[in-house]
Amino acid sequence: MFSWFKKKEQQSAPKVNLSHLPALNAWEVFFQGGGFNLYGRSAARMPGAQSEHIYLKSYPEVPQLERALFADWLFIAFDGDAAGVFLQRIDTDGITLIFVRFADQEFKVIKTGLPALVSAVLTDSTTVTFNHAEISFAVNAGAINHKP
């Protein structure tokens, strides 16, 4: 009589093979070198921003990198025991320039409160110059690697 009053056959949901789906918020290799690995995961892209914001983790582990927001930017500098990577952390009061040395994973804050992301130029084998419209400063390998 009326077909919509009949009991419907139960339909099974299609099976999904999860191994074929991309991982949400998966960690990807951001940098590998000098026995040091950085992995990044997208955090956000702000309208008008110069770069994407990412979360980082490392191996060997550097705890200060965890649970912080970074610019999608790095600068590899220096040779030998002084070799490392500069990163720009996004803080509430501006940008913080950070250096992580490959040899011992030492985390060092170089400069805080920068108004915006800076660009870097390797001036010579021991000096990096950072520039922005408002500021310019140099960082020497000897100053970074000096232990009091």
WODARA-V864476 format. One record per residue. N is the residue number from 1. RES is the residue in one letter. PSI is psi in radians with two decimals (999 if undefined). BURIAL is I if it has 9 or more other ideal C-beta (glycine too) atoms within 8 Angstrom, else O. D_LAST is the distance of its C-alpha to the last C-alpha in Angstrom with 1 decimal. Layout:
n={N/N}
res={RES/RES}
psi={PSI/PSI}
burial={BURIAL/BURIAL}
d_last={D_LAST/D_LAST}
This chain:
n={1/2/3/4/5/6/7/8/9/10/11/12/13/14/15/16/17/18/19/20/21/22/23/24/25/26/27/28/29/30/31/32/33/34/35/36/37/38/39/40/41/42/43/44/45/46/47/48/49/50/51/52/53/54/55/56/57/58/59/60/61/62/63/64/65/66/67/68/69/70/71/72/73/74/75/76/77/78/79/80/81/82/83/84/85/86/87/88/89/90/91/92/93/94/95/96/97/98/99/100/101/102/103/104/105/106/107/108/109/110/111/112/113/114/115/116/117/118/119/120/121/122/123/124/125/126/127/128/129/130/131/132/133/134/135/136/137/138/139/140/141/142/143/144/145/146/147/148}
res={M/F/S/W/F/K/K/K/E/Q/Q/S/A/P/K/V/N/L/S/H/L/P/A/L/N/A/W/E/V/F/F/Q/G/G/G/F/N/L/Y/G/R/S/A/A/R/M/P/G/A/Q/S/E/H/I/Y/L/K/S/Y/P/E/V/P/Q/L/E/R/A/L/F/A/D/W/L/F/I/A/F/D/G/D/A/A/G/V/F/L/Q/R/I/D/T/D/G/I/T/L/I/F/V/R/F/A/D/Q/E/F/K/V/I/K/T/G/L/P/A/L/V/S/A/V/L/T/D/S/T/T/V/T/F/N/H/A/E/I/S/F/A/V/N/A/G/A/I/N/H/K/P}
psi={-1.53/2.12/-0.39/-0.21/-0.19/2.62/2.26/2.61/2.42/2.27/2.41/2.55/2.54/2.47/2.39/2.23/1.85/-0.39/-0.29/-0.11/2.51/2.50/2.35/2.35/0.69/2.57/2.31/2.73/2.17/-0.64/2.46/2.24/2.65/0.51/0.30/2.31/2.32/2.35/2.39/2.68/2.32/2.36/-0.83/2.81/2.00/2.48/2.27/0.01/2.62/-0.48/2.95/2.67/2.38/2.80/2.60/2.64/2.81/2.86/2.15/2.66/2.32/1.75/-0.52/-0.28/-0.39/2.59/0.60/2.70/2.28/2.73/2.64/1.15/2.48/2.77/2.09/2.30/2.71/2.98/2.89/-2.45/-0.36/-0.19/2.47/-2.93/2.39/2.43/2.74/1.94/2.41/2.00/2.96/-0.47/0.27/-2.71/2.43/2.17/2.26/2.59/2.32/2.09/2.37/-0.74/-0.77/0.18/0.55/2.30/2.15/2.22/2.17/-0.85/2.41/2.87/0.44/2.42/-0.41/3.03/2.48/2.76/2.79/2.56/2.26/1.85/-0.85/-2.99/-0.22/0.03/2.36/2.33/2.26/2.40/2.56/2.88/-0.62/-0.37/2.76/2.31/2.70/2.60/2.22/2.44/-0.66/-0.67/-0.65/-0.73/0.07/2.22/2.13/999}
burial={O/O/O/O/O/O/O/O/O/O/O/O/O/O/O/O/O/O/O/O/O/O/O/O/O/O/O/O/O/I/I/O/O/O/O/I/O/I/I/I/I/I/O/O/O/O/O/O/O/O/O/I/I/I/I/I/I/I/O/O/O/I/O/O/I/O/O/I/O/I/I/O/I/I/O/I/I/I/O/O/O/I/I/I/I/I/I/I/I/I/O/O/O/I/I/I/I/I/I/I/I/I/O/O/I/O/I/I/O/I/I/I/O/I/O/I/I/I/O/I/O/O/O/O/O/O/I/I/I/I/I/I/O/O/I/O/O/I/I/O/I/O/O/I/I/O/O/O}
d_last={92.4/89.1/86.3/83.4/84.5/84.1/81.2/78.6/77.2/73.7/71.4/68.3/65.0/64.0/61.5/58.1/56.1/52.5/51.1/52.6/50.9/47.6/44.8/44.0/40.3/39.5/36.0/36.0/33.7/31.6/29.4/29.2/27.1/24.5/25.4/24.5/27.3/27.6/30.8/32.2/35.0/36.8/36.3/38.3/39.3/39.6/42.5/41.4/37.9/36.5/35.4/36.0/33.7/32.6/30.9/28.5/27.7/26.0/26.3/24.0/23.6/20.9/22.1/20.7/23.2/26.1/28.4/27.2/29.2/28.2/29.9/31.7/29.4/26.6/25.2/24.1/21.8/20.3/21.2/20.1/16.8/15.7/19.0/19.2/21.2/21.1/23.1/24.6/24.9/27.9/27.2/29.7/28.1/27.9/25.9/22.2/20.6/18.5/17.0/17.3/16.3/19.2/17.7/16.0/17.2/13.8/15.0/13.3/15.3/15.6/18.4/20.7/24.3/25.6/29.4/30.3/29.3/27.9/28.8/26.5/27.3/25.5/25.6/24.7/23.0/19.4/20.2/21.8/23.7/24.7/28.0/30.2/33.2/31.3/27.8/26.1/22.5/20.5/17.4/15.9/14.8/12.1/10.6/11.0/9.7/6.4/3.8/0.0}
